[in-house]
Structure formats: C-alpha cells, structure tokens
Amino acid sequence: MLEREYDFYIKNLSALLKKYKGKYIVIVGEEVVGSYDTEIDAYTNSIKLYELGSFLIQYCIPEKKVQPQMFHSRAVFS
C-alpha cells in the first residue's frame, strides 16, 4: 500500500529536496500534488481531494531512512 508513492519519493529525493525541503508533500502515484508547512494542513486539504489510502504525506528531509507512517481509519460500512 502506497509503495509506488514512497518509491517515487526515495528515487527522487535529491530533486524533491531542492524544491520542497522542510515541507510536507502529498504524493499521488508518481506526482507531487501538494506542499504544506504542517502535516495537519497536508492531511485536511488532501482528504478533500483524494480518497483515504490513495495518497502519501511525506515530510521532505535529507534522510533516506525515514519510514512512512500509516494511519488507518475506523470506518464502519453497513
């Protein structure tokens, strides 16, 4: 889940740092679709446009060993 987005981040980290260093970026597929100063801004704006689980929010810093965090919704469908 979201491996494609995370792989894109790792493979393009050098270029992403030049443009987004210190920002929370939102990645869908292999495209940066948003850049925010806070994680909460990235999340609240992204859920308006994209389905949960279809985008990655990644803090853009010069460290390749940063592991993504996954958050799961407690949605109940009936």
Distance bins in CASP14 RR format, pairs under 12 A and 6 or more apart:
PFRMAT RR
TARGET T0000
AUTHOR 0000-0000-0000
RMODE 2
METHOD distances of the structure
MODEL  1
1 52 0 0 0 0 0 1 0 0 0 0 0
1 53 1 0 0 1 0 0 0 0 0 0 0
1 54 0 0 0 0 1 0 0 0 0 0 0
1 55 0 0 0 0 0 1 0 0 0 0 0
1 56 0 0 0 0 1 0 0 0 0 0 0
1 68 0 0 0 0 1 0 0 0 0 0 0
1 70 1 0 0 1 0 0 0 0 0 0 0
1 71 0 0 0 0 0 1 0 0 0 0 0
1 72 0 0 0 0 1 0 0 0 0 0 0
2 8 0 0 0 0 1 0 0 0 0 0 0
2 9 0 0 0 0 1 0 0 0 0 0 0
2 26 0 0 0 0 0 1 0 0 0 0 0
2 27 0 0 0 0 1 0 0 0 0 0 0
2 28 0 0 0 0 1 0 0 0 0 0 0
2 29 0 0 0 0 1 0 0 0 0 0 0
2 30 0 0 0 0 0 1 0 0 0 0 0
2 50 0 0 0 0 0 1 0 0 0 0 0
2 52 0 0 0 0 0 1 0 0 0 0 0
2 53 1 0 0 1 0 0 0 0 0 0 0
2 54 0 0 0 0 1 0 0 0 0 0 0
2 55 1 0 0 1 0 0 0 0 0 0 0
2 56 1 0 1 0 0 0 0 0 0 0 0
2 57 0 0 0 0 1 0 0 0 0 0 0
2 58 0 0 0 0 1 0 0 0 0 0 0
2 67 0 0 0 0 0 1 0 0 0 0 0
2 68 1 0 0 1 0 0 0 0 0 0 0
2 69 0 0 0 0 0 1 0 0 0 0 0
2 70 1 0 0 1 0 0 0 0 0 0 0
2 71 0 0 0 0 0 1 0 0 0 0 0
3 9 0 0 0 0 0 1 0 0 0 0 0
3 10 0 0 0 0 0 1 0 0 0 0 0
3 11 0 0 0 0 0 1 0 0 0 0 0
3 27 0 0 0 0 0 1 0 0 0 0 0
3 29 0 0 0 0 0 1 0 0 0 0 0
3 30 0 0 0 0 0 1 0 0 0 0 0
3 56 0 0 0 0 1 0 0 0 0 0 0
3 68 0 0 0 0 1 0 0 0 0 0 0
3 70 0 0 0 0 0 1 0 0 0 0 0
4 10 0 0 0 0 0 1 0 0 0 0 0
4 11 0 0 0 0 0 1 0 0 0 0 0
4 27 0 0 0 0 1 0 0 0 0 0 0
4 28 0 0 0 0 1 0 0 0 0 0 0
4 29 1 0 1 0 0 0 0 0 0 0 0
4 30 1 0 0 1 0 0 0 0 0 0 0
4 31 0 0 0 0 0 1 0 0 0 0 0
4 53 0 0 0 0 0 1 0 0 0 0 0
4 54 0 0 0 0 0 1 0 0 0 0 0
4 55 0 0 0 0 0 1 0 0 0 0 0
4 56 0 0 0 0 1 0 0 0 0 0 0
4 68 0 0 0 0 0 1 0 0 0 0 0
5 11 0 0 0 0 0 1 0 0 0 0 0
5 12 0 0 0 0 0 1 0 0 0 0 0
5 25 0 0 0 0 0 1 0 0 0 0 0
5 26 0 0 0 0 1 0 0 0 0 0 0
5 27 1 0 1 0 0 0 0 0 0 0 0
5 28 1 0 0 1 0 0 0 0 0 0 0
5 29 1 0 1 0 0 0 0 0 0 0 0
5 30 1 0 0 1 0 0 0 0 0 0 0
5 31 0 0 0 0 1 0 0 0 0 0 0
5 32 0 0 0 0 1 0 0 0 0 0 0
5 33 0 0 0 0 0 1 0 0 0 0 0
5 46 0 0 0 0 0 1 0 0 0 0 0
5 50 0 0 0 0 0 1 0 0 0 0 0
5 53 0 0 0 0 1 0 0 0 0 0 0
5 54 0 0 0 0 1 0 0 0 0 0 0
5 55 1 0 0 1 0 0 0 0 0 0 0
5 56 1 1 0 0 0 0 0 0 0 0 0
5 57 0 0 0 0 1 0 0 0 0 0 0
5 58 1 0 0 1 0 0 0 0 0 0 0
5 68 0 0 0 0 1 0 0 0 0 0 0
5 70 0 0 0 0 0 1 0 0 0 0 0
6 12 0 0 0 0 0 1 0 0 0 0 0
6 13 0 0 0 0 0 1 0 0 0 0 0
6 25 0 0 0 0 0 1 0 0 0 0 0
6 27 0 0 0 0 1 0 0 0 0 0 0
6 29 0 0 0 0 0 1 0 0 0 0 0
6 30 0 0 0 0 0 1 0 0 0 0 0
6 55 0 0 0 0 0 1 0 0 0 0 0
6 56 1 0 0 1 0 0 0 0 0 0 0
6 57 0 0 0 0 0 1 0 0 0 0 0
6 58 1 0 0 1 0 0 0 0 0 0 0
6 64 0 0 0 0 0 1 0 0 0 0 0
6 66 0 0 0 0 1 0 0 0 0 0 0
6 67 0 0 0 0 1 0 0 0 0 0 0
6 68 1 0 1 0 0 0 0 0 0 0 0
6 69 0 0 0 0 0 1 0 0 0 0 0
6 70 0 0 0 0 0 1 0 0 0 0 0
7 13 0 0 0 0 0 1 0 0 0 0 0
7 27 0 0 0 0 0 1 0 0 0 0 0
7 29 0 0 0 0 1 0 0 0 0 0 0
7 30 0 0 0 0 1 0 0 0 0 0 0
7 56 0 0 0 0 0 1 0 0 0 0 0
7 58 0 0 0 0 0 1 0 0 0 0 0
7 64 0 0 0 0 0 1 0 0 0 0 0
7 68 0 0 0 0 0 1 0 0 0 0 0
8 15 0 0 0 0 0 1 0 0 0 0 0
8 16 0 0 0 0 1 0 0 0 0 0 0
8 25 0 0 0 0 0 1 0 0 0 0 0
8 26 0 0 0 0 0 1 0 0 0 0 0
8 27 1 0 0 1 0 0 0 0 0 0 0
8 28 0 0 0 0 1 0 0 0 0 0 0
8 29 1 0 0 1 0 0 0 0 0 0 0
8 30 1 0 1 0 0 0 0 0 0 0 0
8 31 0 0 0 0 1 0 0 0 0 0 0
8 32 0 0 0 0 1 0 0 0 0 0 0
8 33 0 0 0 0 0 1 0 0 0 0 0
8 55 0 0 0 0 0 1 0 0 0 0 0
8 56 0 0 0 0 1 0 0 0 0 0 0
8 58 0 0 0 0 1 0 0 0 0 0 0
8 68 0 0 0 0 0 1 0 0 0 0 0
9 15 0 0 0 0 0 1 0 0 0 0 0
9 16 1 0 0 1 0 0 0 0 0 0 0
9 17 0 0 0 0 0 1 0 0 0 0 0
9 20 0 0 0 0 0 1 0 0 0 0 0
9 24 0 0 0 0 0 1 0 0 0 0 0
9 25 1 0 0 1 0 0 0 0 0 0 0
9 26 0 0 0 0 0 1 0 0 0 0 0
9 27 1 0 0 1 0 0 0 0 0 0 0
9 28 0 0 0 0 0 1 0 0 0 0 0
9 29 0 0 0 0 0 1 0 0 0 0 0
9 30 0 0 0 0 1 0 0 0 0 0 0
9 31 0 0 0 0 0 1 0 0 0 0 0
9 32 0 0 0 0 1 0 0 0 0 0 0
9 55 0 0 0 0 0 1 0 0 0 0 0
9 56 1 0 0 1 0 0 0 0 0 0 0
9 57 0 0 0 0 0 1 0 0 0 0 0
9 58 1 0 1 0 0 0 0 0 0 0 0
9 59 0 0 0 0 0 1 0 0 0 0 0
9 60 0 0 0 0 1 0 0 0 0 0 0
9 61 0 0 0 0 0 1 0 0 0 0 0
9 63 0 0 0 0 0 1 0 0 0 0 0
9 64 0 0 0 0 1 0 0 0 0 0 0
9 66 0 0 0 0 1 0 0 0 0 0 0
9 67 0 0 0 0 0 1 0 0 0 0 0
9 68 0 0 0 0 1 0 0 0 0 0 0
10 16 0 0 0 0 1 0 0 0 0 0 0
10 17 0 0 0 0 0 1 0 0 0 0 0
10 27 0 0 0 0 0 1 0 0 0 0 0
10 30 0 0 0 0 0 1 0 0 0 0 0
10 56 0 0 0 0 0 1 0 0 0 0 0
10 58 0 0 0 0 1 0 0 0 0 0 0
10 60 0 0 0 0 0 1 0 0 0 0 0
10 63 0 0 0 0 0 1 0 0 0 0 0
10 64 1 0 0 1 0 0 0 0 0 0 0
10 65 0 0 0 0 1 0 0 0 0 0 0
10 66 0 0 0 0 1 0 0 0 0 0 0
10 67 0 0 0 0 0 1 0 0 0 0 0
10 68 0 0 0 0 0 1 0 0 0 0 0
11 27 0 0 0 0 0 1 0 0 0 0 0
11 30 0 0 0 0 1 0 0 0 0 0 0
11 64 0 0 0 0 0 1 0 0 0 0 0
12 18 0 0 0 0 0 1 0 0 0 0 0
12 19 0 0 0 0 0 1 0 0 0 0 0
12 20 0 0 0 0 0 1 0 0 0 0 0
12 25 0 0 0 0 0 1 0 0 0 0 0
12 27 0 0 0 0 1 0 0 0 0 0 0
12 29 0 0 0 0 0 1 0 0 0 0 0
12 30 0 0 0 0 1 0 0 0 0 0 0
12 31 0 0 0 0 0 1 0 0 0 0 0
12 32 0 0 0 0 1 0 0 0 0 0 0
12 58 0 0 0 0 0 1 0 0 0 0 0
12 60 0 0 0 0 0 1 0 0 0 0 0
12 64 0 0 0 0 0 1 0 0 0 0 0
13 19 0 0 0 0 0 1 0 0 0 0 0
13 20 0 0 0 0 0 1 0 0 0 0 0
13 21 0 0 0 0 0 1 0 0 0 0 0
13 25 0 0 0 0 0 1 0 0 0 0 0
13 27 0 0 0 0 0 1 0 0 0 0 0
13 32 0 0 0 0 0 1 0 0 0 0 0
13 58 0 0 0 0 1 0 0 0 0 0 0
13 59 0 0 0 0 0 1 0 0 0 0 0
13 60 0 0 0 0 1 0 0 0 0 0 0
13 61 0 0 0 0 1 0 0 0 0 0 0
13 62 1 0 0 1 0 0 0 0 0 0 0
13 63 0 0 0 0 1 0 0 0 0 0 0
13 64 1 0 0 1 0 0 0 0 0 0 0
13 65 0 0 0 0 0 1 0 0 0 0 0
13 66 0 0 0 0 1 0 0 0 0 0 0
14 20 0 0 0 0 0 1 0 0 0 0 0
14 21 0 0 0 0 0 1 0 0 0 0 0
14 60 0 0 0 0 0 1 0 0 0 0 0
14 62 0 0 0 0 1 0 0 0 0 0 0
14 64 0 0 0 0 0 1 0 0 0 0 0
15 21 0 0 0 0 0 1 0 0 0 0 0
15 25 0 0 0 0 0 1 0 0 0 0 0
15 32 0 0 0 0 0 1 0 0 0 0 0
15 60 0 0 0 0 0 1 0 0 0 0 0
16 22 0 0 0 0 0 1 0 0 0 0 0
16 23 0 0 0 0 1 0 0 0 0 0 0
16 24 0 0 0 0 0 1 0 0 0 0 0
16 25 1 0 0 1 0 0 0 0 0 0 0
16 27 0 0 0 0 1 0 0 0 0 0 0
16 30 0 0 0 0 0 1 0 0 0 0 0
16 31 0 0 0 0 0 1 0 0 0 0 0
16 32 1 0 0 1 0 0 0 0 0 0 0
16 34 0 0 0 0 0 1 0 0 0 0 0
16 35 0 0 0 0 1 0 0 0 0 0 0
16 58 0 0 0 0 1 0 0 0 0 0 0
16 59 0 0 0 0 0 1 0 0 0 0 0
16 60 1 0 1 0 0 0 0 0 0 0 0
16 61 0 0 0 0 0 1 0 0 0 0 0
16 62 0 0 0 0 1 0 0 0 0 0 0
16 64 0 0 0 0 0 1 0 0 0 0 0
17 23 0 0 0 0 1 0 0 0 0 0 0
17 25 0 0 0 0 0 1 0 0 0 0 0
17 58 0 0 0 0 0 1 0 0 0 0 0
17 59 0 0 0 0 0 1 0 0 0 0 0
17 60 1 0 0 1 0 0 0 0 0 0 0
17 61 1 0 0 1 0 0 0 0 0 0 0
17 62 1 0 1 0 0 0 0 0 0 0 0
17 63 0 0 0 0 0 1 0 0 0 0 0
17 64 0 0 0 0 0 1 0 0 0 0 0
18 60 0 0 0 0 1 0 0 0 0 0 0
18 62 0 0 0 0 0 1 0 0 0 0 0
19 25 0 0 0 0 1 0 0 0 0 0 0
19 32 0 0 0 0 1 0 0 0 0 0 0
19 34 0 0 0 0 0 1 0 0 0 0 0
19 35 1 0 0 1 0 0 0 0 0 0 0
19 60 0 0 0 0 1 0 0 0 0 0 0
20 26 0 0 0 0 0 1 0 0 0 0 0
20 27 0 0 0 0 0 1 0 0 0 0 0
20 32 1 0 0 1 0 0 0 0 0 0 0
20 33 0 0 0 0 0 1 0 0 0 0 0
20 34 0 0 0 0 1 0 0 0 0 0 0
20 35 1 0 1 0 0 0 0 0 0 0 0
20 36 0 0 0 0 1 0 0 0 0 0 0
20 37 0 0 0 0 0 1 0 0 0 0 0
20 42 0 0 0 0 0 1 0 0 0 0 0
20 58 0 0 0 0 1 0 0 0 0 0 0
20 59 0 0 0 0 1 0 0 0 0 0 0
20 60 1 0 1 0 0 0 0 0 0 0 0
20 61 0 0 0 0 1 0 0 0 0 0 0
20 62 0 0 0 0 0 1 0 0 0 0 0
21 35 0 0 0 0 0 1 0 0 0 0 0
21 59 0 0 0 0 0 1 0 0 0 0 0
21 60 1 0 1 0 0 0 0 0 0 0 0
21 61 1 0 0 1 0 0 0 0 0 0 0
21 62 1 0 0 1 0 0 0 0 0 0 0
21 63 0 0 0 0 0 1 0 0 0 0 0
22 35 0 0 0 0 1 0 0 0 0 0 0
22 36 0 0 0 0 0 1 0 0 0 0 0
22 37 0 0 0 0 1 0 0 0 0 0 0
22 38 0 0 0 0 0 1 0 0 0 0 0
22 39 0 0 0 0 0 1 0 0 0 0 0
22 42 0 0 0 0 0 1 0 0 0 0 0
22 58 0 0 0 0 0 1 0 0 0 0 0
22 59 1 0 0 1 0 0 0 0 0 0 0
22 60 1 0 1 0 0 0 0 0 0 0 0
22 61 1 0 0 1 0 0 0 0 0 0 0
22 62 0 0 0 0 1 0 0 0 0 0 0
22 63 0 0 0 0 0 1 0 0 0 0 0
22 66 0 0 0 0 0 1 0 0 0 0 0
23 32 0 0 0 0 1 0 0 0 0 0 0
23 34 0 0 0 0 1 0 0 0 0 0 0
23 35 1 0 1 0 0 0 0 0 0 0 0
23 36 1 0 0 1 0 0 0 0 0 0 0
23 37 1 0 0 1 0 0 0 0 0 0 0
23 38 0 0 0 0 1 0 0 0 0 0 0
23 39 0 0 0 0 0 1 0 0 0 0 0
23 41 0 0 0 0 0 1 0 0 0 0 0
23 42 0 0 0 0 1 0 0 0 0 0 0
23 57 0 0 0 0 0 1 0 0 0 0 0
23 58 0 0 0 0 1 0 0 0 0 0 0
23 59 1 0 0 1 0 0 0 0 0 0 0
23 60 1 0 1 0 0 0 0 0 0 0 0
23 61 0 0 0 0 1 0 0 0 0 0 0
24 32 0 0 0 0 0 1 0 0 0 0 0
24 34 0 0 0 0 1 0 0 0 0 0 0
24 35 1 0 0 1 0 0 0 0 0 0 0
24 36 1 0 1 0 0 0 0 0 0 0 0
24 37 1 0 0 1 0 0 0 0 0 0 0
24 38 1 0 0 1 0 0 0 0 0 0 0
24 39 1 0 1 0 0 0 0 0 0 0 0
24 40 0 0 0 0 1 0 0 0 0 0 0
24 41 1 0 0 1 0 0 0 0 0 0 0
24 42 1 0 1 0 0 0 0 0 0 0 0
24 43 0 0 0 0 1 0 0 0 0 0 0
24 44 0 0 0 0 0 1 0 0 0 0 0
24 45 0 0 0 0 0 1 0 0 0 0 0
24 46 0 0 0 0 1 0 0 0 0 0 0
24 55 0 0 0 0 0 1 0 0 0 0 0
24 56 0 0 0 0 0 1 0 0 0 0 0
24 57 1 0 1 0 0 0 0 0 0 0 0
24 58 1 0 0 1 0 0 0 0 0 0 0
24 59 1 0 1 0 0 0 0 0 0 0 0
24 60 1 0 0 1 0 0 0 0 0 0 0
24 61 0 0 0 0 0 1 0 0 0 0 0
24 69 0 0 0 0 0 1 0 0 0 0 0
25 31 0 0 0 0 0 1 0 0 0 0 0
25 32 1 0 1 0 0 0 0 0 0 0 0
25 33 0 0 0 0 1 0 0 0 0 0 0
25 34 1 0 0 1 0 0 0 0 0 0 0
25 35 1 0 1 0 0 0 0 0 0 0 0
25 36 1 0 0 1 0 0 0 0 0 0 0
25 37 0 0 0 0 0 1 0 0 0 0 0
25 39 0 0 0 0 0 1 0 0 0 0 0
25 41 0 0 0 0 0 1 0 0 0 0 0
25 42 1 0 0 1 0 0 0 0 0 0 0
25 45 0 0 0 0 0 1 0 0 0 0 0
25 46 0 0 0 0 0 1 0 0 0 0 0
25 55 0 0 0 0 0 1 0 0 0 0 0
25 56 0 0 0 0 1 0 0 0 0 0 0
25 57 1 0 0 1 0 0 0 0 0 0 0
25 58 1 0 1 0 0 0 0 0 0 0 0
25 59 0 0 0 0 1 0 0 0 0 0 0
25 60 1 0 1 0 0 0 0 0 0 0 0
25 61 0 0 0 0 0 1 0 0 0 0 0
25 68 0 0 0 0 0 1 0 0 0 0 0
26 32 1 0 0 1 0 0 0 0 0 0 0
26 33 1 0 1 0 0 0 0 0 0 0 0
26 34 1 0 1 0 0 0 0 0 0 0 0
26 35 1 0 0 1 0 0 0 0 0 0 0
26 36 1 0 0 1 0 0 0 0 0 0 0
26 39 0 0 0 0 0 1 0 0 0 0 0
26 41 0 0 0 0 1 0 0 0 0 0 0
26 42 1 0 1 0 0 0 0 0 0 0 0
26 43 0 0 0 0 1 0 0 0 0 0 0
26 44 0 0 0 0 0 1 0 0 0 0 0
26 45 1 0 0 1 0 0 0 0 0 0 0
26 46 1 0 1 0 0 0 0 0 0 0 0
26 47 0 0 0 0 0 1 0 0 0 0 0
26 48 0 0 0 0 0 1 0 0 0 0 0
26 49 0 0 0 0 1 0 0 0 0 0 0
26 50 1 0 0 1 0 0 0 0 0 0 0
26 53 0 0 0 0 0 1 0 0 0 0 0
26 54 0 0 0 0 0 1 0 0 0 0 0
26 55 1 0 1 0 0 0 0 0 0 0 0
26 56 1 0 0 1 0 0 0 0 0 0 0
26 57 1 0 1 0 0 0 0 0 0 0 0
26 58 0 0 0 0 1 0 0 0 0 0 0
26 59 0 0 0 0 0 1 0 0 0 0 0
26 60 0 0 0 0 0 1 0 0 0 0 0
27 33 1 0 0 1 0 0 0 0 0 0 0
27 34 0 0 0 0 1 0 0 0 0 0 0
27 35 0 0 0 0 0 1 0 0 0 0 0
27 42 0 0 0 0 0 1 0 0 0 0 0
27 46 0 0 0 0 1 0 0 0 0 0 0
27 50 0 0 0 0 0 1 0 0 0 0 0
27 53 0 0 0 0 0 1 0 0 0 0 0
27 54 0 0 0 0 0 1 0 0 0 0 0
27 55 1 0 0 1 0 0 0 0 0 0 0
27 56 1 0 1 0 0 0 0 0 0 0 0
27 57 0 0 0 0 1 0 0 0 0 0 0
27 58 1 0 0 1 0 0 0 0 0 0 0
27 59 0 0 0 0 0 1 0 0 0 0 0
27 60 0 0 0 0 1 0 0 0 0 0 0
27 68 0 0 0 0 0 1 0 0 0 0 0
28 34 0 0 0 0 1 0 0 0 0 0 0
28 46 0 0 0 0 1 0 0 0 0 0 0
28 49 0 0 0 0 1 0 0 0 0 0 0
28 50 1 0 0 1 0 0 0 0 0 0 0
28 51 0 0 0 0 0 1 0 0 0 0 0
28 53 0 0 0 0 0 1 0 0 0 0 0
28 54 1 0 0 1 0 0 0 0 0 0 0
28 55 1 0 1 0 0 0 0 0 0 0 0
28 56 1 0 0 1 0 0 0 0 0 0 0
28 57 0 0 0 0 0 1 0 0 0 0 0
28 58 0 0 0 0 0 1 0 0 0 0 0
29 50 0 0 0 0 0 1 0 0 0 0 0
29 53 0 0 0 0 0 1 0 0 0 0 0
29 54 0 0 0 0 1 0 0 0 0 0 0
29 55 0 0 0 0 1 0 0 0 0 0 0
29 56 0 0 0 0 1 0 0 0 0 0 0
30 56 0 0 0 0 0 1 0 0 0 0 0
31 50 0 0 0 0 0 1 0 0 0 0 0
31 55 0 0 0 0 0 1 0 0 0 0 0
31 56 0 0 0 0 0 1 0 0 0 0 0
32 42 0 0 0 0 0 1 0 0 0 0 0
32 46 0 0 0 0 0 1 0 0 0 0 0
32 55 0 0 0 0 0 1 0 0 0 0 0
32 56 0 0 0 0 1 0 0 0 0 0 0
32 57 0 0 0 0 0 1 0 0 0 0 0
32 58 0 0 0 0 1 0 0 0 0 0 0
32 60 0 0 0 0 1 0 0 0 0 0 0
33 42 0 0 0 0 0 1 0 0 0 0 0
33 45 0 0 0 0 1 0 0 0 0 0 0
33 46 1 0 0 1 0 0 0 0 0 0 0
33 48 0 0 0 0 0 1 0 0 0 0 0
33 49 1 0 0 1 0 0 0 0 0 0 0
33 50 1 0 0 1 0 0 0 0 0 0 0
33 54 0 0 0 0 0 1 0 0 0 0 0
33 55 1 0 0 1 0 0 0 0 0 0 0
33 56 0 0 0 0 0 1 0 0 0 0 0
33 57 0 0 0 0 0 1 0 0 0 0 0
33 58 0 0 0 0 0 1 0 0 0 0 0
34 41 0 0 0 0 1 0 0 0 0 0 0
34 42 1 0 0 1 0 0 0 0 0 0 0
34 43 0 0 0 0 0 1 0 0 0 0 0
34 45 1 0 0 1 0 0 0 0 0 0 0
34 46 1 0 0 1 0 0 0 0 0 0 0
34 49 0 0 0 0 1 0 0 0 0 0 0
34 50 0 0 0 0 0 1 0 0 0 0 0
34 55 0 0 0 0 1 0 0 0 0 0 0
34 56 0 0 0 0 0 1 0 0 0 0 0
34 57 0 0 0 0 1 0 0 0 0 0 0
34 58 0 0 0 0 0 1 0 0 0 0 0
34 60 0 0 0 0 0 1 0 0 0 0 0
35 41 0 0 0 0 1 0 0 0 0 0 0
35 42 0 0 0 0 1 0 0 0 0 0 0
35 45 0 0 0 0 0 1 0 0 0 0 0
35 46 0 0 0 0 0 1 0 0 0 0 0
35 57 0 0 0 0 0 1 0 0 0 0 0
35 58 0 0 0 0 0 1 0 0 0 0 0
35 59 0 0 0 0 0 1 0 0 0 0 0
35 60 0 0 0 0 1 0 0 0 0 0 0
36 42 1 0 1 0 0 0 0 0 0 0 0
36 43 0 0 0 0 1 0 0 0 0 0 0
36 44 0 0 0 0 1 0 0 0 0 0 0
36 45 1 0 0 1 0 0 0 0 0 0 0
36 46 0 0 0 0 1 0 0 0 0 0 0
36 57 0 0 0 0 1 0 0 0 0 0 0
36 58 0 0 0 0 0 1 0 0 0 0 0
36 59 0 0 0 0 0 1 0 0 0 0 0
36 60 0 0 0 0 0 1 0 0 0 0 0
37 45 0 0 0 0 0 1 0 0 0 0 0
37 59 0 0 0 0 0 1 0 0 0 0 0
37 60 0 0 0 0 0 1 0 0 0 0 0
38 44 0 0 0 0 1 0 0 0 0 0 0
38 45 0 0 0 0 0 1 0 0 0 0 0
38 57 0 0 0 0 0 1 0 0 0 0 0
38 59 0 0 0 0 0 1 0 0 0 0 0
39 45 0 0 0 0 0 1 0 0 0 0 0
39 46 0 0 0 0 0 1 0 0 0 0 0
39 57 1 0 0 1 0 0 0 0 0 0 0
39 58 0 0 0 0 1 0 0 0 0 0 0
39 59 1 0 0 1 0 0 0 0 0 0 0
39 60 0 0 0 0 0 1 0 0 0 0 0
39 69 0 0 0 0 1 0 0 0 0 0 0
39 71 0 0 0 0 0 1 0 0 0 0 0
40 46 0 0 0 0 0 1 0 0 0 0 0
40 47 0 0 0 0 0 1 0 0 0 0 0
40 57 0 0 0 0 1 0 0 0 0 0 0
41 47 0 0 0 0 0 1 0 0 0 0 0
41 48 0 0 0 0 0 1 0 0 0 0 0
41 57 0 0 0 0 1 0 0 0 0 0 0
42 48 0 0 0 0 0 1 0 0 0 0 0
42 49 0 0 0 0 0 1 0 0 0 0 0
42 50 0 0 0 0 0 1 0 0 0 0 0
42 55 0 0 0 0 1 0 0 0 0 0 0
42 56 0 0 0 0 1 0 0 0 0 0 0
42 57 1 0 1 0 0 0 0 0 0 0 0
42 58 0 0 0 0 1 0 0 0 0 0 0
42 59 0 0 0 0 1 0 0 0 0 0 0
42 60 0 0 0 0 0 1 0 0 0 0 0
43 49 0 0 0 0 0 1 0 0 0 0 0
43 50 0 0 0 0 0 1 0 0 0 0 0
43 52 0 0 0 0 1 0 0 0 0 0 0
43 53 0 0 0 0 0 1 0 0 0 0 0
43 55 0 0 0 0 1 0 0 0 0 0 0
43 56 0 0 0 0 0 1 0 0 0 0 0
43 57 1 0 0 1 0 0 0 0 0 0 0
43 58 0 0 0 0 0 1 0 0 0 0 0
43 69 0 0 0 0 0 1 0 0 0 0 0
43 71 0 0 0 0 1 0 0 0 0 0 0
43 73 0 0 0 0 0 1 0 0 0 0 0
44 50 0 0 0 0 0 1 0 0 0 0 0
44 57 0 0 0 0 0 1 0 0 0 0 0
45 55 0 0 0 0 0 1 0 0 0 0 0
45 57 0 0 0 0 0 1 0 0 0 0 0
46 52 0 0 0 0 1 0 0 0 0 0 0
46 53 0 0 0 0 1 0 0 0 0 0 0
46 54 0 0 0 0 1 0 0 0 0 0 0
46 55 1 0 1 0 0 0 0 0 0 0 0
46 56 0 0 0 0 1 0 0 0 0 0 0
46 57 1 0 0 1 0 0 0 0 0 0 0
46 58 0 0 0 0 0 1 0 0 0 0 0
46 71 0 0 0 0 0 1 0 0 0 0 0
47 53 0 0 0 0 1 0 0 0 0 0 0
47 54 0 0 0 0 0 1 0 0 0 0 0
47 55 0 0 0 0 1 0 0 0 0 0 0
47 57 0 0 0 0 0 1 0 0 0 0 0
47 71 0 0 0 0 0 1 0 0 0 0 0
47 73 0 0 0 0 1 0 0 0 0 0 0
48 55 0 0 0 0 0 1 0 0 0 0 0
49 55 0 0 0 0 1 0 0 0 0 0 0
50 56 0 0 0 0 0 1 0 0 0 0 0
50 57 0 0 0 0 0 1 0 0 0 0 0
51 73 0 0 0 0 0 1 0 0 0 0 0
51 75 0 0 0 0 0 1 0 0 0 0 0
52 70 0 0 0 0 0 1 0 0 0 0 0
52 71 0 0 0 0 1 0 0 0 0 0 0
52 72 0 0 0 0 1 0 0 0 0 0 0
52 73 1 0 1 0 0 0 0 0 0 0 0
52 74 0 0 0 0 0 1 0 0 0 0 0
52 75 0 0 0 0 1 0 0 0 0 0 0
53 68 0 0 0 0 0 1 0 0 0 0 0
53 70 0 0 0 0 1 0 0 0 0 0 0
53 71 0 0 0 0 1 0 0 0 0 0 0
53 72 0 0 0 0 1 0 0 0 0 0 0
53 73 0 0 0 0 1 0 0 0 0 0 0
53 75 0 0 0 0 0 1 0 0 0 0 0
55 68 0 0 0 0 0 1 0 0 0 0 0
55 70 0 0 0 0 0 1 0 0 0 0 0
55 71 0 0 0 0 0 1 0 0 0 0 0
56 68 1 0 0 1 0 0 0 0 0 0 0
56 69 0 0 0 0 1 0 0 0 0 0 0
56 70 0 0 0 0 1 0 0 0 0 0 0
56 71 0 0 0 0 0 1 0 0 0 0 0
57 68 0 0 0 0 1 0 0 0 0 0 0
57 69 0 0 0 0 1 0 0 0 0 0 0
57 70 0 0 0 0 0 1 0 0 0 0 0
57 71 0 0 0 0 1 0 0 0 0 0 0
58 64 0 0 0 0 0 1 0 0 0 0 0
58 66 1 0 0 1 0 0 0 0 0 0 0
58 67 0 0 0 0 0 1 0 0 0 0 0
58 68 1 0 0 1 0 0 0 0 0 0 0
58 69 0 0 0 0 1 0 0 0 0 0 0
58 70 0 0 0 0 0 1 0 0 0 0 0
59 66 1 0 0 1 0 0 0 0 0 0 0
59 67 0 0 0 0 0 1 0 0 0 0 0
59 68 0 0 0 0 1 0 0 0 0 0 0
59 69 0 0 0 0 1 0 0 0 0 0 0
60 66 0 0 0 0 1 0 0 0 0 0 0
END
